[in-house]
Amino acid sequence: MRVTRGILAGVSACLLAATVAGPAAAATADGQARPAPIIVTEQAGDRVVVLDSTKRWANPNATLWSWQPGVDSDTGDTSTSWGLPDDARLRTGADGNQYVLVTDSYGLLASVPYPDKGPVAWSVDVGRSPNPHGIELLPDGNIAAAASNGSWIRVYTASQGRHSSTYVEAALPGAHEVWWDARLTVLWAIGDHLLVKYAVGGTPAAPTLTQLAAYNLPTNWGHDLGPVPADPDRLWLTTVYGVHQFQKSTGKFVGFPRQRELYASNIKSVGTDAATGTVLETTPKAGNPCSWCTDSVDLFVGADGTEEKVLPGAQIYRARWFDDESS
């Protein structure tokens, strides 16, 4: 159930002139831009699933791809490191190959070749206590990660081998997500109370992580973080108490289209499809067997349209548009 706040605390309620729509994309037969698929972390089946965003998800044909570690994954024994997948995003590496990056609250971080699956490109088990929550691919092939209970941001030397576990770490209480900003060549991270900007330096074999700036969140307990494709000067972010956009050039939190509808409590993920401008959100649904999960993804289409995509029996934590630009 969505709980919309009547007063947008600390954020301007006025809508700015920025458009929702993203850059042009290939058109369908009827001339309309086609939205990207959606990837969800589905905890009832302990898997990540890619779904066609234009179909009813109750239709088996809507499932385009799915993954969970298996005997061919070369991730070792995952009986204690996999069971609550909580982040997944598509990334294209410097080698031109595509990977699905995944984290699991039980400890597994992995880069999975897409669509081939098979042996992972990289993985590490950090254990259950840190509660890994976010993952990102860096230009040099290394991988950044966030852990909420561990209160850390790490850069792993994934470029050095499939099971390279060397890392550099920065403390960030309640670290929940990381996102690489190719335009500014910085790493953004969100924690309980702060949005932080880091420089990643050193070498692929010996990286460094240096804090450049930190911004107080307008509401506490940060949760999700990602791009606004139509405006590279902005970031999406969510907290337990609200949904926000951050303007990088001014260091301020600013208004955005459909803010009164999108601004709600306990939003686990938010993102804009670059092709169509459609915004997705996930929020826990009352009655779901998993108290932090939902069986649906809410879509905000155009100026005033809405749609609910329901995956029957699912326990979805996060959802993301399945392309590099939108997540």
N, C-alpha and C positions, 0 to 999 in steps of 0.2 A: 504494500500500500504506500502510495506517495504522500508525503506530508509536506505540503508547500507552506513556506513561511510567508506570513502576510507582510512582514516588514523586512526588507533586504538590508540587514544590519551591516553597516560599514561599507556598503557598495551603492553607487549611484543607481537610482531606479530608472533613469532616463536611458533610452536606447540610442546608441551611437550610430553614426551613418554607415558603419562597416556592414557590408552585405553578408548574408549567411552563405551564399553560394560559393563554391570552390571553382578551381580552374576547369576549363572545358575538357570533356572526355569523349571517347568514342560513343557515337549515338547508336541506339538500337534501331530496329527496322522502322519503328514509328517516329524516329527522329528525336527520341528522348535520351538524355544521358542515362547510362546504366550505373546503378550504385554498386559499390564493391560488395563482395561477400562479407559475412560477419564471422569472426572466430569467438568462441565462448569457452570458458573454463567450466566444465560440467562435472560437478563433484559427485553426483549420484552414480555415474559410470566411471569415475576416476580417469577422465579423458579430456582432451581438448578437441573441439569439433568446429569445422568450417561449414557454414550454412549459406545457402543461396538466399540473399536478402529479399529477393523478388517472389519467393514461393512461400506457401504455407509450410511451416516447419513440422507439422504432423505428417506431411508427405515424406516418405523415406527418400525420395529423389531429391529432396532439399539438402540432404547431407552430402557434401562434396568431398570431405576428407576428415579423418580423425586420427588421433595418436594417443597412445599410452606406452610406456616402456615395456618391451618384450624381450624375448631371448635373443633377438637379433639386434637389439639396440646398443649393446656393449656399454650399459650403464651400471653393471654390477647388480648386486642384490638390491632391488628397490622395494622389498617388502616393508621396510621401515622408512623409506625416503620418498615414497609416492603414495598419494591417497587423497590429497586435497589440492589439486591444481588451482593456482590463484592468479597467474598472469600468463598471457600468451600474445605474441605479436609477430608479424611477418617482417623479415628484413632481408635486403639484398646485400651480399657481401662484396668486398672489393674484387673478388674473383668472378663476379657476375652471377654466382649461384644464390639461390634463395634458401632461407632457413626460417623455421618457426622456433622462436625463443620461448622457453617455458620455465616457470618456477612452480614449486609445490611447497605448501606450508610445512610439510614433513621434512624438507631439506634438499630436494633435488633441484639443481639448475642445469639446463641443457639447451643445446642448439641442435635442432633436428633438421636434416636435409629435407627440403620441400620440392617436389611432392614425393620424392623417392623413399623417405623414411630410412630403414636400415640402420647401420651403425651411426650413432650420433656424431656430429662434427666436434662436439665438446660436451663434457658434463663434469659436475662435481657434486658431492653430497656434503652439505654444510651442517647436517643434523637438524633435529626438530626444534631445539630451543630457540634459535634465532628467528624462526618464522619468516623465511624468505618471501618477499612480496612483490618484487619488481625486477625487471631485467631489460637490458639494452645492449645492442651491438655497437661497438666503436669502429671508426674508420680503419684502424690498424688491425682489426680482427680480434682485439681483446673484448671482454664482456664486462659491463658494469651491472651491479646488482644492489638491491636494497633489502634490508631485513628489519621488520618492525620491532620484534622483541630483542633482537641483537643490537638495535639502534646503530646500525652501521650502513655506510655506503662503501662498496668495494669495487675495485677494478681487477679482474682476474686476467692472467696472462694466457687467455684461450688461444692466442695466436701461436703459442709455443708448443702446442700438442693437445691431443684429444682429451687428455686427463690432467692437463697442467693445472695445479691447484695453488700456485703462487699468486698472491694478491697484495695490493696496497689498500689501506682502509682509512676512512674518515668517520668520525663519530657524528651521528645525527639522530637524536632521540625520536623514536617512533617512525624511522625511515620506511616509507611505503612504496615509493616509485622513483624511477630515474628515466630521463629522456635526453637523447643526444641532439643538440642543436647544431645542425650542419652549417647553418648560416653564420652563427656567431662562434662556431667551433668551441662550444662549452657544454658541460654536462649539467643539467638541471636535476634537482632532487627535491622531494617533498617529505616533511616529517610532521611530527605532532603540531608544531607551532611555527615552523619556518619553511619558506621556499628558498633553496640555496643554489647558487651558481658556482660551479667548480671548473678549474682548468685541469685538463689531463695532459701531463707532460712526460718527460723521461723518454724511454724507449719501449718498444713492444715487450721486450724481455724484462724490463725494469721500469714500469710506469710510476708516475707520481700523480698525486691528487691534491690540488691546492684550492682552498676556498677563496673565491673572488668577491662574493657578496651574499648577504642573507636578508630576506624580507619577512617581516612578521605577517602571518596569515590573518585575514580579516575575521575568520572564524577558526576555532581550534580543531585539532585532530585531523591533519591532512591525510588524504587517501589516494587520489588519482591525479595524474599529470599527463599532459599531451599537447599536441600542436593544434592550432586553429589554421587549417590549410589556406583559407582565403586571406589571412593576414599574418604574415610571418613575424610580425612584431608582437603577437599575442600567444599566450598559453591558456589552455583549459586546465582547471584544477578543481578538485572536490575535497570537502572536509566532511566530518560527521554532521555538521550543521548547515552546509550550503554548497553551492556551485558558483564558481568564480572564473573570470578571465583576468589575466595579468598582462599589462603592457610593459614589454621589456625596456623600451626606450625611456620611459618615465619612471619605471619602478613602482607603478601604481596599479591598483585593482580597479577595473573599469566596467561599465555596463555593456550589455550585448543584446542582440535581437532575441525576442521571446524569453527574456530573462525571468519574468514572473512565472512562466510555466516550467522552465528548466530548473529554477532555483528551488531545491528541496533538500530535506535532510537525509543523511545516510546513503547518498548516492555512491555506489561502488565503482562505477566507471562512466566516463563521458567521452564523446568524440564526434568529430564532424567528418562525413564522407566528402572527400575532395571533389568528386565528380558531380555530386548533386546538391551538396550543402545540407543534406539530412543529418540531424544530430541524433545519436543514440545515448541512452542512459540505462543503467541497471540499478535496481534498488531491491532490498529484501522484501519478499511478499509474505504477508500474514498467512499462516497455514502451511507454508513450505516446511518439510521435515528438517531442513537445514535453516537455522535461524538467521543466517547471514546471506541466504540465497534466494533465488527466484526461479520461476520456470519461463520467464519472458524477458524480452528486451523492448523497451519503449522507443519508438521512432518519432521524431518531430520533423515533419516534412513541409518544406516551403514556409510560407508566411503564417499558416495556421493549421496545417494538417497534422494528424497524429495516426499512429498505427502501433498495434501491439503484436509482436512476433512471439508466439507461444511454442515451446518445445515440451510436449507433454511428458510429465514425470521427471523433468530435469531439475537439477539443483545448480543453477548458474550463479557464479560469483561475479566474474568480470566478462565483459564483451568488448570487442574492438573491431573496427573496420579492417578488413584483411587486405591492406596494401601499405606500402612504406609511407606514402605521403599523408595518409589519414590517421596514422597512429604513431 
